[in-house]
Amino acid sequence: MVDPQNNAFNDNELLSLLAEIEQIIARSECRNVLLAGDINCDFSRNTPMVNIIRDFVNTTGLNIFWSMPDNSETHRITNIPFTYVNTVNNVTHSSVIDHFLGNDRLFNAVVEADVIVSADNHSNHLPIYCKLNIELINLNVEPEIKRPKPSWDKANLDQRQDYDETLNNYLSEINPPEPCVQCYTLNCDVHTEDVEQYAANICEAVNTAAIQCLPAVGGTLNKHGNGIPGWLEYVKPYQE
């Protein structure tokens, strides 16, 4: 997430990654989402990176487990002081950067979430763990949230023109990767990562401009009921 040329925070890369995760969640119609591991983000801080990830968490409706400690016997989430410790110039720094992020149903199903403190652990990170009561993860309990999406068809002329101008502004800030521009190799596989990043930046620009300028449609609540697993993926396409 850091631009090696100027050692500065690269928000485009982070935004592209989070947008991809959000699209995966939307496409797969996930009813339970649990993100876990070293997110490299301490939510107690106010930095551009933390604010971007916090916005992602709010948009996707996820819960930061460590931000909601609970001492009850059936839902014990420890108030974690740190998950990472590093010593530089004899000064010790600690932070909470290893997390569990989950939707409401998973969060409510947590029996215990904590860190493991062990002398056998030689890493700067403390292992984190989470125990879930699987019986509480009932697909019939939580309604599916259909979030509103931008609609070109519903937009009037002014909104479409505003979208065009906004998108052009965003695209003007995205420069094609110089190594790719100077590469004349057919089917080149050396610059694949640069091309994918360039494409991701363009997609993010399109998505951001659409959200800002076009009217949103949808956003209704549909209960899952007794849905048949695999129906949307394998059966419904053949009915259309």
Buried (B, 14 or more C-beta within 10 A) or exposed (E): EEEEEEEEBBBBBBBBBBBEBBEEBEEEEEBBBBBBEEBBBBBEEEEEBBBBBBEBBEEBEBBBBBBEEBEEEEBBBBEBEBBBEEEEEEEEEBBBBBBBBBBBBBBBBBBBBBBEEEEEEEEEBBEBEBEBEEEBBEBEEBEBEEEEEBBEEEBEEEBEEBBEEBBEEBEEEEEEBEEBEEBEEEEEEEBEEBBEBBEBBBBBBBBBBBEEBBEEEEEEEEEBEEBEEEEEEEEEEEEE
